[in-house]
Amino acid sequence: MKYQRVNFLIGILSIFVIVSCNSTTPTALPTLTPSPVPLSEINLEPILIISGDLPAGYSGAQIRTTPPEMFNNITNFNNAIYQQFEKDGKSAGGVAIFLFESVDNADIAFQKIVGGFGESGESANLKTTVENISNVGEKATVVTIETSLSGLSMKFTDFAFVRCHAIVHIRMSDTVNADYLTGYGIRLDKRLSELVCR
C-alpha cells in the first residue's frame, strides 16, 4: 500500500515535470516590414485619375513629369507629376502632385501655392472667393475666380492640399463649383496617403 502511494506520487511528479518542460512560452517571430520606397521612385501615374473621379465632361489628358510654368517657384521636391484635364476637346486645368522628403519644404510649397490664390474680394470685373476646407488632407484651401474682360467671361476653381510628404494642386477651368474639386480631392487624397504617409 505504501509502495503504491509512493509510485502514485512519483507518477504525478513525472507528469508535472513533463508538462512544465513542454509548456514554455513560444518566442514571437520578428515582424518583417518592407522598406518604404523612396519618394523619388514612387510611381504616381496610376493614382492620378481613375473612373468616376472627374465631373461629367472632364477627362484626363497629357501626363508629364515637368510641372507647368505656374509652378516655377516650387523647388526642392523629390518627385512630381502633372496631368492636364480636357473639357469638350479643350484644355481645362489639371492636377499636379509634388513629393518632398522634408515636410518643411512641403509646407513652404503649400504656402506659395495658396499665397498665389490671393484673398476674397469683388470688383467690377473680378470676384474671388478663398476658403479653407477641413475634409481633405491635413490642410486645404480652395479659390473660385470669376472674371469678365472685354465681354469675355472666365471662371475657374483652384484647390490645394497637403498630405504627409505631398502637396496637391487641382485646377478646373470653366467651373466655380468647388464641390467638383473637393470630391475628386477626397478620393485622390485616400490613394495618395497609402503611398506617401510613413
mmCIF file of the C-alpha atoms, coordinates in Angstrom:
data_MODEL
# 
_entry.id   MODEL 
# 
loop_
_atom_site.group_PDB 
_atom_site.id 
_atom_site.type_symbol 
_atom_site.label_atom_id 
_atom_site.label_alt_id 
_atom_site.label_comp_id 
_atom_site.label_asym_id 
_atom_site.label_entity_id 
_atom_site.label_seq_id 
_atom_site.pdbx_PDB_ins_code 
_atom_site.Cartn_x 
_atom_site.Cartn_y 
_atom_site.Cartn_z 
_atom_site.occupancy 
_atom_site.B_iso_or_equiv 
_atom_site.pdbx_formal_charge 
_atom_site.auth_seq_id 
_atom_site.auth_comp_id 
_atom_site.auth_asym_id 
_atom_site.auth_atom_id 
_atom_site.pdbx_PDB_model_num 
ATOM 1   C CA . MET A 1 1   ? 0.000   0.000  0.000   1.00 0.00 ? 1   MET A CA 1 
ATOM 2   C CA . LYS A 1 2   ? 2.820   2.338  0.951   1.00 0.00 ? 2   LYS A CA 1 
ATOM 3   C CA . TYR A 1 3   ? 4.678   1.272  -2.191  1.00 0.00 ? 3   TYR A CA 1 
ATOM 4   C CA . GLN A 1 4   ? 1.631   2.046  -4.377  1.00 0.00 ? 4   GLN A CA 1 
ATOM 5   C CA . ARG A 1 5   ? 1.286   5.503  -2.786  1.00 0.00 ? 5   ARG A CA 1 
ATOM 6   C CA . VAL A 1 6   ? 4.957   6.303  -3.484  1.00 0.00 ? 6   VAL A CA 1 
ATOM 7   C CA . ASN A 1 7   ? 4.617   5.115  -7.105  1.00 0.00 ? 7   ASN A CA 1 
ATOM 8   C CA . PHE A 1 8   ? 1.478   7.243  -7.478  1.00 0.00 ? 8   PHE A CA 1 
ATOM 9   C CA . LEU A 1 9   ? 3.274   10.354 -6.184  1.00 0.00 ? 9   LEU A CA 1 
ATOM 10  C CA . ILE A 1 10  ? 6.284   9.686  -8.450  1.00 0.00 ? 10  ILE A CA 1 
ATOM 11  C CA . GLY A 1 11  ? 3.885   9.327  -11.426 1.00 0.00 ? 11  GLY A CA 1 
ATOM 12  C CA . ILE A 1 12  ? 2.171   12.650 -10.620 1.00 0.00 ? 12  ILE A CA 1 
ATOM 13  C CA . LEU A 1 13  ? 5.536   14.423 -10.254 1.00 0.00 ? 13  LEU A CA 1 
ATOM 14  C CA . SER A 1 14  ? 6.730   12.971 -13.572 1.00 0.00 ? 14  SER A CA 1 
ATOM 15  C CA . ILE A 1 15  ? 3.623   14.256 -15.371 1.00 0.00 ? 15  ILE A CA 1 
ATOM 16  C CA . PHE A 1 16  ? 4.058   17.700 -13.745 1.00 0.00 ? 16  PHE A CA 1 
ATOM 17  C CA . VAL A 1 17  ? 7.723   17.897 -14.842 1.00 0.00 ? 17  VAL A CA 1 
ATOM 18  C CA . ILE A 1 18  ? 6.911   16.812 -18.430 1.00 0.00 ? 18  ILE A CA 1 
ATOM 19  C CA . VAL A 1 19  ? 4.045   19.322 -18.718 1.00 0.00 ? 19  VAL A CA 1 
ATOM 20  C CA . SER A 1 20  ? 6.194   22.089 -17.223 1.00 0.00 ? 20  SER A CA 1 
ATOM 21  C CA . CYS A 1 21  ? 9.032   21.431 -19.654 1.00 0.00 ? 21  CYS A CA 1 
ATOM 22  C CA . ASN A 1 22  ? 6.733   21.401 -22.682 1.00 0.00 ? 22  ASN A CA 1 
ATOM 23  C CA . SER A 1 23  ? 4.695   24.475 -21.797 1.00 0.00 ? 23  SER A CA 1 
ATOM 24  C CA . THR A 1 24  ? 7.333   27.101 -22.419 1.00 0.00 ? 24  THR A CA 1 
ATOM 25  C CA . THR A 1 25  ? 6.022   30.290 -23.941 1.00 0.00 ? 25  THR A CA 1 
ATOM 26  C CA . PRO A 1 26  ? 6.815   30.344 -27.661 1.00 0.00 ? 26  PRO A CA 1 
ATOM 27  C CA . THR A 1 27  ? 9.118   33.131 -28.773 1.00 0.00 ? 27  THR A CA 1 
ATOM 28  C CA . ALA A 1 28  ? 7.351   35.581 -31.072 1.00 0.00 ? 28  ALA A CA 1 
ATOM 29  C CA . LEU A 1 29  ? 8.829   35.763 -34.553 1.00 0.00 ? 29  LEU A CA 1 
ATOM 30  C CA . PRO A 1 30  ? 10.031  39.227 -35.602 1.00 0.00 ? 30  PRO A CA 1 
ATOM 31  C CA . THR A 1 31  ? 7.621   41.127 -37.839 1.00 0.00 ? 31  THR A CA 1 
ATOM 32  C CA . LEU A 1 32  ? 9.183   41.864 -41.185 1.00 0.00 ? 32  LEU A CA 1 
ATOM 33  C CA . THR A 1 33  ? 8.114   45.153 -42.723 1.00 0.00 ? 33  THR A CA 1 
ATOM 34  C CA . PRO A 1 34  ? 9.218   46.123 -46.189 1.00 0.00 ? 34  PRO A CA 1 
ATOM 35  C CA . SER A 1 35  ? 11.414  49.175 -46.532 1.00 0.00 ? 35  SER A CA 1 
ATOM 36  C CA . PRO A 1 36  ? 9.427   52.119 -47.863 1.00 0.00 ? 36  PRO A CA 1 
ATOM 37  C CA . VAL A 1 37  ? 10.029  53.044 -51.473 1.00 0.00 ? 37  VAL A CA 1 
ATOM 38  C CA . PRO A 1 38  ? 11.983  56.320 -51.713 1.00 0.00 ? 38  PRO A CA 1 
ATOM 39  C CA . LEU A 1 39  ? 9.697   59.215 -52.612 1.00 0.00 ? 39  LEU A CA 1 
ATOM 40  C CA . SER A 1 40  ? 11.703  59.850 -55.768 1.00 0.00 ? 40  SER A CA 1 
ATOM 41  C CA . GLU A 1 41  ? 10.834  56.344 -57.023 1.00 0.00 ? 41  GLU A CA 1 
ATOM 42  C CA . ILE A 1 42  ? 7.094   56.313 -56.298 1.00 0.00 ? 42  ILE A CA 1 
ATOM 43  C CA . ASN A 1 43  ? 5.034   55.925 -59.467 1.00 0.00 ? 43  ASN A CA 1 
ATOM 44  C CA . LEU A 1 44  ? 2.220   58.474 -59.109 1.00 0.00 ? 44  LEU A CA 1 
ATOM 45  C CA . GLU A 1 45  ? 0.678   57.995 -62.541 1.00 0.00 ? 45  GLU A CA 1 
ATOM 46  C CA . PRO A 1 46  ? -1.698  55.114 -61.649 1.00 0.00 ? 46  PRO A CA 1 
ATOM 47  C CA . ILE A 1 47  ? -3.390  57.140 -58.882 1.00 0.00 ? 47  ILE A CA 1 
ATOM 48  C CA . LEU A 1 48  ? -3.869  60.437 -60.755 1.00 0.00 ? 48  LEU A CA 1 
ATOM 49  C CA . ILE A 1 49  ? -7.310  59.836 -62.251 1.00 0.00 ? 49  ILE A CA 1 
ATOM 50  C CA . ILE A 1 50  ? -9.493  56.745 -62.084 1.00 0.00 ? 50  ILE A CA 1 
ATOM 51  C CA . SER A 1 51  ? -13.001 56.173 -63.388 1.00 0.00 ? 51  SER A CA 1 
ATOM 52  C CA . GLY A 1 52  ? -15.571 58.353 -61.644 1.00 0.00 ? 52  GLY A CA 1 
ATOM 53  C CA . ASP A 1 53  ? -13.072 60.919 -60.336 1.00 0.00 ? 53  ASP A CA 1 
ATOM 54  C CA . LEU A 1 54  ? -13.912 63.826 -62.621 1.00 0.00 ? 54  LEU A CA 1 
ATOM 55  C CA . PRO A 1 55  ? -17.242 65.560 -63.214 1.00 0.00 ? 55  PRO A CA 1 
ATOM 56  C CA . ALA A 1 56  ? -19.195 64.957 -66.426 1.00 0.00 ? 56  ALA A CA 1 
ATOM 57  C CA . GLY A 1 57  ? -17.494 66.438 -69.474 1.00 0.00 ? 57  GLY A CA 1 
ATOM 58  C CA . TYR A 1 58  ? -13.982 66.414 -67.965 1.00 0.00 ? 58  TYR A CA 1 
ATOM 59  C CA . SER A 1 59  ? -11.353 63.821 -68.834 1.00 0.00 ? 59  SER A CA 1 
ATOM 60  C CA . GLY A 1 60  ? -7.662  63.232 -68.273 1.00 0.00 ? 60  GLY A CA 1 
ATOM 61  C CA . ALA A 1 61  ? -5.235  64.309 -70.998 1.00 0.00 ? 61  ALA A CA 1 
ATOM 62  C CA . GLN A 1 62  ? -1.440  64.559 -71.299 1.00 0.00 ? 62  GLN A CA 1 
ATOM 63  C CA . ILE A 1 63  ? 0.739   63.424 -68.381 1.00 0.00 ? 63  ILE A CA 1 
ATOM 64  C CA . ARG A 1 64  ? 4.215   64.792 -67.785 1.00 0.00 ? 64  ARG A CA 1 
ATOM 65  C CA . THR A 1 65  ? 6.812   64.863 -65.021 1.00 0.00 ? 65  THR A CA 1 
ATOM 66  C CA . THR A 1 66  ? 7.685   68.520 -65.607 1.00 0.00 ? 66  THR A CA 1 
ATOM 67  C CA . PRO A 1 67  ? 5.081   70.770 -63.972 1.00 0.00 ? 67  PRO A CA 1 
ATOM 68  C CA . PRO A 1 68  ? 3.728   73.831 -65.847 1.00 0.00 ? 68  PRO A CA 1 
ATOM 69  C CA . GLU A 1 69  ? 5.434   77.227 -65.585 1.00 0.00 ? 69  GLU A CA 1 
ATOM 70  C CA . MET A 1 70  ? 2.932   78.393 -62.976 1.00 0.00 ? 70  MET A CA 1 
ATOM 71  C CA . PHE A 1 71  ? 4.869   76.166 -60.517 1.00 0.00 ? 71  PHE A CA 1 
ATOM 72  C CA . ASN A 1 72  ? 8.341   77.571 -61.279 1.00 0.00 ? 72  ASN A CA 1 
ATOM 73  C CA . ASN A 1 73  ? 8.617   78.868 -57.696 1.00 0.00 ? 73  ASN A CA 1 
ATOM 74  C CA . ILE A 1 74  ? 8.063   75.369 -56.242 1.00 0.00 ? 74  ILE A CA 1 
ATOM 75  C CA . THR A 1 75  ? 11.518  73.923 -55.531 1.00 0.00 ? 75  THR A CA 1 
ATOM 76  C CA . ASN A 1 76  ? 13.285  71.192 -53.540 1.00 0.00 ? 76  ASN A CA 1 
ATOM 77  C CA . PHE A 1 77  ? 10.780  68.481 -54.445 1.00 0.00 ? 77  PHE A CA 1 
ATOM 78  C CA . ASN A 1 78  ? 11.912  64.869 -54.916 1.00 0.00 ? 78  ASN A CA 1 
ATOM 79  C CA . ASN A 1 79  ? 9.183   63.772 -57.301 1.00 0.00 ? 79  ASN A CA 1 
ATOM 80  C CA . ALA A 1 80  ? 6.474   65.486 -59.318 1.00 0.00 ? 80  ALA A CA 1 
ATOM 81  C CA . ILE A 1 81  ? 3.787   64.684 -61.870 1.00 0.00 ? 81  ILE A CA 1 
ATOM 82  C CA . TYR A 1 82  ? 1.195   66.705 -63.742 1.00 0.00 ? 82  TYR A CA 1 
ATOM 83  C CA . GLN A 1 83  ? -1.851  65.660 -65.758 1.00 0.00 ? 83  GLN A CA 1 
ATOM 84  C CA . GLN A 1 84  ? -3.961  68.009 -67.851 1.00 0.00 ? 84  GLN A CA 1 
ATOM 85  C CA . PHE A 1 85  ? -7.763  67.954 -67.912 1.00 0.00 ? 85  PHE A CA 1 
ATOM 86  C CA . GLU A 1 86  ? -9.813  68.323 -71.076 1.00 0.00 ? 86  GLU A CA 1 
ATOM 87  C CA . LYS A 1 87  ? -13.384 69.501 -71.499 1.00 0.00 ? 87  LYS A CA 1 
ATOM 88  C CA . ASP A 1 88  ? -15.050 69.419 -74.911 1.00 0.00 ? 88  ASP A CA 1 
ATOM 89  C CA . GLY A 1 89  ? -11.658 68.891 -76.535 1.00 0.00 ? 89  GLY A CA 1 
ATOM 90  C CA . LYS A 1 90  ? -10.097 71.962 -74.891 1.00 0.00 ? 90  LYS A CA 1 
ATOM 91  C CA . SER A 1 91  ? -7.576  72.272 -72.071 1.00 0.00 ? 91  SER A CA 1 
ATOM 92  C CA . ALA A 1 92  ? -9.488  72.667 -68.802 1.00 0.00 ? 92  ALA A CA 1 
ATOM 93  C CA . GLY A 1 93  ? -6.954  72.699 -65.953 1.00 0.00 ? 93  GLY A CA 1 
ATOM 94  C CA . GLY A 1 94  ? -5.150  69.774 -64.421 1.00 0.00 ? 94  GLY A CA 1 
ATOM 95  C CA . VAL A 1 95  ? -3.730  68.103 -61.339 1.00 0.00 ? 95  VAL A CA 1 
ATOM 96  C CA . ALA A 1 96  ? -0.172  68.427 -60.036 1.00 0.00 ? 96  ALA A CA 1 
ATOM 97  C CA . ILE A 1 97  ? 1.441   66.394 -57.237 1.00 0.00 ? 97  ILE A CA 1 
ATOM 98  C CA . PHE A 1 98  ? 4.777   67.241 -55.617 1.00 0.00 ? 98  PHE A CA 1 
ATOM 99  C CA . LEU A 1 99  ? 6.562   64.959 -53.131 1.00 0.00 ? 99  LEU A CA 1 
ATOM 100 C CA . PHE A 1 100 ? 9.072   66.308 -50.600 1.00 0.00 ? 100 PHE A CA 1 
ATOM 101 C CA . GLU A 1 101 ? 11.388  64.400 -48.265 1.00 0.00 ? 101 GLU A CA 1 
ATOM 102 C CA . SER A 1 102 ? 11.255  67.426 -45.959 1.00 0.00 ? 102 SER A CA 1 
ATOM 103 C CA . VAL A 1 103 ? 7.798   68.261 -44.613 1.00 0.00 ? 103 VAL A CA 1 
ATOM 104 C CA . ASP A 1 104 ? 9.119   71.792 -44.009 1.00 0.00 ? 104 ASP A CA 1 
ATOM 105 C CA . ASN A 1 105 ? 9.742   72.160 -47.746 1.00 0.00 ? 105 ASN A CA 1 
ATOM 106 C CA . ALA A 1 106 ? 6.266   70.777 -48.404 1.00 0.00 ? 106 ALA A CA 1 
ATOM 107 C CA . ASP A 1 107 ? 4.754   73.388 -46.113 1.00 0.00 ? 107 ASP A CA 1 
ATOM 108 C CA . ILE A 1 108 ? 6.719   76.172 -47.846 1.00 0.00 ? 108 ILE A CA 1 
ATOM 109 C CA . ALA A 1 109 ? 5.432   74.964 -51.222 1.00 0.00 ? 109 ALA A CA 1 
ATOM 110 C CA . PHE A 1 110 ? 1.855   74.867 -49.947 1.00 0.00 ? 110 PHE A CA 1 
ATOM 111 C CA . GLN A 1 111 ? 2.144   78.441 -48.633 1.00 0.00 ? 111 GLN A CA 1 
ATOM 112 C CA . LYS A 1 112 ? 3.492   79.604 -52.014 1.00 0.00 ? 112 LYS A CA 1 
ATOM 113 C CA . ILE A 1 113 ? 0.615   77.980 -53.899 1.00 0.00 ? 113 ILE A CA 1 
ATOM 114 C CA . VAL A 1 114 ? -2.051  79.266 -51.527 1.00 0.00 ? 114 VAL A CA 1 
ATOM 115 C CA . GLY A 1 115 ? -0.416  82.708 -51.478 1.00 0.00 ? 115 GLY A CA 1 
ATOM 116 C CA . GLY A 1 116 ? -0.966  82.810 -55.233 1.00 0.00 ? 116 GLY A CA 1 
ATOM 117 C CA . PHE A 1 117 ? -4.708  82.393 -54.677 1.00 0.00 ? 117 PHE A CA 1 
ATOM 118 C CA . GLY A 1 118 ? -4.933  85.930 -53.307 1.00 0.00 ? 118 GLY A CA 1 
ATOM 119 C CA . GLU A 1 119 ? -7.744  86.984 -50.977 1.00 0.00 ? 119 GLU A CA 1 
ATOM 120 C CA . SER A 1 120 ? -11.509 87.013 -51.171 1.00 0.00 ? 120 SER A CA 1 
ATOM 121 C CA . GLY A 1 121 ? -12.842 90.152 -52.778 1.00 0.00 ? 121 GLY A CA 1 
ATOM 122 C CA . GLU A 1 122 ? -15.013 91.619 -55.508 1.00 0.00 ? 122 GLU A CA 1 
ATOM 123 C CA . SER A 1 123 ? -14.546 94.403 -58.029 1.00 0.00 ? 123 SER A CA 1 
ATOM 124 C CA . ALA A 1 124 ? -16.282 95.450 -61.237 1.00 0.00 ? 124 ALA A CA 1 
ATOM 125 C CA . ASN A 1 125 ? -14.680 92.683 -63.318 1.00 0.00 ? 125 ASN A CA 1 
ATOM 126 C CA . LEU A 1 126 ? -13.418 90.188 -60.759 1.00 0.00 ? 126 LEU A CA 1 
ATOM 127 C CA . LYS A 1 127 ? -14.905 88.079 -57.972 1.00 0.00 ? 127 LYS A CA 1 
ATOM 128 C CA . THR A 1 128 ? -12.572 85.936 -55.841 1.00 0.00 ? 128 THR A CA 1 
ATOM 129 C CA . THR A 1 129 ? -13.633 83.609 -53.030 1.00 0.00 ? 129 THR A CA 1 
ATOM 130 C CA . VAL A 1 130 ? -10.949 81.901 -50.917 1.00 0.00 ? 130 VAL A CA 1 
ATOM 131 C CA . GLU A 1 131 ? -11.796 79.439 -48.143 1.00 0.00 ? 131 GLU A CA 1 
ATOM 132 C CA . ASN A 1 132 ? -10.143 76.724 -46.082 1.00 0.00 ? 132 ASN A CA 1 
ATOM 133 C CA . ILE A 1 133 ? -11.544 73.197 -46.335 1.00 0.00 ? 133 ILE A CA 1 
ATOM 134 C CA . SER A 1 134 ? -11.402 70.710 -43.460 1.00 0.00 ? 134 SER A CA 1 
ATOM 135 C CA . ASN A 1 135 ? -12.363 67.366 -45.024 1.00 0.00 ? 135 ASN A CA 1 
ATOM 136 C CA . VAL A 1 136 ? -9.348  66.838 -47.319 1.00 0.00 ? 136 VAL A CA 1 
ATOM 137 C CA . GLY A 1 137 ? -5.691  66.382 -46.406 1.00 0.00 ? 137 GLY A CA 1 
ATOM 138 C CA . GLU A 1 138 ? -4.114  67.889 -43.324 1.00 0.00 ? 138 GLU A CA 1 
ATOM 139 C CA . LYS A 1 139 ? -4.889  71.391 -44.559 1.00 0.00 ? 139 LYS A CA 1 
ATOM 140 C CA . ALA A 1 140 ? -6.565  72.569 -47.725 1.00 0.00 ? 140 ALA A CA 1 
ATOM 141 C CA . THR A 1 141 ? -7.621  75.787 -49.429 1.00 0.00 ? 141 THR A CA 1 
ATOM 142 C CA . VAL A 1 142 ? -9.915  76.398 -52.394 1.00 0.00 ? 142 VAL A CA 1 
ATOM 143 C CA . VAL A 1 143 ? -10.318 79.554 -54.508 1.00 0.00 ? 143 VAL A CA 1 
ATOM 144 C CA . THR A 1 144 ? -13.015 80.297 -57.073 1.00 0.00 ? 144 THR A CA 1 
ATOM 145 C CA . ILE A 1 145 ? -12.482 83.125 -59.547 1.00 0.00 ? 145 ILE A CA 1 
ATOM 146 C CA . GLU A 1 146 ? -14.956 84.692 -61.949 1.00 0.00 ? 146 GLU A CA 1 
ATOM 147 C CA . THR A 1 147 ? -13.759 87.433 -64.271 1.00 0.00 ? 147 THR A CA 1 
ATOM 148 C CA . SER A 1 148 ? -15.103 89.328 -67.245 1.00 0.00 ? 148 SER A CA 1 
ATOM 149 C CA . LEU A 1 149 ? -12.873 91.344 -69.575 1.00 0.00 ? 149 LEU A CA 1 
ATOM 150 C CA . SER A 1 150 ? -13.975 92.887 -72.879 1.00 0.00 ? 150 SER A CA 1 
ATOM 151 C CA . GLY A 1 151 ? -17.116 90.782 -72.879 1.00 0.00 ? 151 GLY A CA 1 
ATOM 152 C CA . LEU A 1 152 ? -15.123 87.561 -72.370 1.00 0.00 ? 152 LEU A CA 1 
ATOM 153 C CA . SER A 1 153 ? -16.052 85.773 -69.192 1.00 0.00 ? 153 SER A CA 1 
ATOM 154 C CA . MET A 1 154 ? -13.790 83.227 -67.477 1.00 0.00 ? 154 MET A CA 1 
ATOM 155 C CA . LYS A 1 155 ? -14.304 81.119 -64.388 1.00 0.00 ? 155 LYS A CA 1 
ATOM 156 C CA . PHE A 1 156 ? -12.131 78.560 -62.722 1.00 0.00 ? 156 PHE A CA 1 
ATOM 157 C CA . THR A 1 157 ? -11.503 76.909 -59.388 1.00 0.00 ? 157 THR A CA 1 
ATOM 158 C CA . ASP A 1 158 ? -8.141  76.067 -57.811 1.00 0.00 ? 158 ASP A CA 1 
ATOM 159 C CA . PHE A 1 159 ? -7.682  73.716 -54.882 1.00 0.00 ? 159 PHE A CA 1 
ATOM 160 C CA . ALA A 1 160 ? -4.543  72.777 -52.931 1.00 0.00 ? 160 ALA A CA 1 
ATOM 161 C CA . PHE A 1 161 ? -3.989  70.391 -50.048 1.00 0.00 ? 161 PHE A CA 1 
ATOM 162 C CA . VAL A 1 162 ? -1.206  68.805 -48.001 1.00 0.00 ? 162 VAL A CA 1 
ATOM 163 C CA . ARG A 1 163 ? -0.987  65.088 -47.211 1.00 0.00 ? 163 ARG A CA 1 
ATOM 164 C CA . CYS A 1 164 ? 2.145   63.940 -45.345 1.00 0.00 ? 164 CYS A CA 1 
ATOM 165 C CA . HIS A 1 165 ? 5.035   64.472 -47.801 1.00 0.00 ? 165 HIS A CA 1 
ATOM 166 C CA . ALA A 1 166 ? 2.785   65.538 -50.692 1.00 0.00 ? 166 ALA A CA 1 
ATOM 167 C CA . ILE A 1 167 ? 1.324   68.783 -51.997 1.00 0.00 ? 167 ILE A CA 1 
ATOM 168 C CA . VAL A 1 168 ? -1.543  68.539 -54.476 1.00 0.00 ? 168 VAL A CA 1 
ATOM 169 C CA . HIS A 1 169 ? -2.872  71.314 -56.688 1.00 0.00 ? 169 HIS A CA 1 
ATOM 170 C CA . ILE A 1 170 ? -6.026  70.845 -58.782 1.00 0.00 ? 170 ILE A CA 1 
ATOM 171 C CA . ARG A 1 171 ? -7.469  73.366 -61.240 1.00 0.00 ? 171 ARG A CA 1 
ATOM 172 C CA . MET A 1 172 ? -10.691 73.080 -63.210 1.00 0.00 ? 172 MET A CA 1 
ATOM 173 C CA . SER A 1 173 ? -11.449 75.725 -65.797 1.00 0.00 ? 173 SER A CA 1 
ATOM 174 C CA . ASP A 1 174 ? -14.988 76.644 -66.792 1.00 0.00 ? 174 ASP A CA 1 
ATOM 175 C CA . THR A 1 175 ? -16.440 75.962 -63.352 1.00 0.00 ? 175 THR A CA 1 
ATOM 176 C CA . VAL A 1 176 ? -16.757 77.684 -59.993 1.00 0.00 ? 176 VAL A CA 1 
ATOM 177 C CA . ASN A 1 177 ? -18.230 74.606 -58.322 1.00 0.00 ? 177 ASN A CA 1 
ATOM 178 C CA . ALA A 1 178 ? -15.712 73.808 -55.573 1.00 0.00 ? 178 ALA A CA 1 
ATOM 179 C CA . ASP A 1 179 ? -17.534 70.524 -54.831 1.00 0.00 ? 179 ASP A CA 1 
ATOM 180 C CA . TYR A 1 180 ? -16.174 69.107 -58.118 1.00 0.00 ? 180 TYR A CA 1 
ATOM 181 C CA . LEU A 1 181 ? -12.612 69.636 -56.956 1.00 0.00 ? 181 LEU A CA 1 
ATOM 182 C CA . THR A 1 182 ? -13.051 68.614 -53.337 1.00 0.00 ? 182 THR A CA 1 
ATOM 183 C CA . GLY A 1 183 ? -14.897 65.430 -54.343 1.00 0.00 ? 183 GLY A CA 1 
ATOM 184 C CA . TYR A 1 184 ? -12.020 64.451 -56.602 1.00 0.00 ? 184 TYR A CA 1 
ATOM 185 C CA . GLY A 1 185 ? -9.525  65.622 -53.957 1.00 0.00 ? 185 GLY A CA 1 
ATOM 186 C CA . ILE A 1 186 ? -11.017 63.348 -51.279 1.00 0.00 ? 186 ILE A CA 1 
ATOM 187 C CA . ARG A 1 187 ? -10.592 60.271 -53.494 1.00 0.00 ? 187 ARG A CA 1 
ATOM 188 C CA . LEU A 1 188 ? -7.085  61.280 -54.607 1.00 0.00 ? 188 LEU A CA 1 
ATOM 189 C CA . ASP A 1 189 ? -6.104  62.029 -51.001 1.00 0.00 ? 189 ASP A CA 1 
ATOM 190 C CA . LYS A 1 190 ? -7.026  58.493 -49.922 1.00 0.00 ? 190 LYS A CA 1 
ATOM 191 C CA . ARG A 1 191 ? -4.960  56.881 -52.694 1.00 0.00 ? 191 ARG A CA 1 
ATOM 192 C CA . LEU A 1 192 ? -2.041  59.228 -52.114 1.00 0.00 ? 192 LEU A CA 1 
ATOM 193 C CA . SER A 1 193 ? -1.888  58.676 -48.349 1.00 0.00 ? 193 SER A CA 1 
ATOM 194 C CA . GLU A 1 194 ? -1.341  54.945 -48.907 1.00 0.00 ? 194 GLU A CA 1 
ATOM 195 C CA . LEU A 1 195 ? 1.812   55.770 -50.892 1.00 0.00 ? 195 LEU A CA 1 
ATOM 196 C CA . VAL A 1 196 ? 3.423   58.711 -49.127 1.00 0.00 ? 196 VAL A CA 1 
ATOM 197 C CA . CYS A 1 197 ? 2.478   58.606 -45.437 1.00 0.00 ? 197 CYS A CA 1 
ATOM 198 C CA . ARG A 1 198 ? 5.190   56.863 -43.360 1.00 0.00 ? 198 ARG A CA 1 
# 
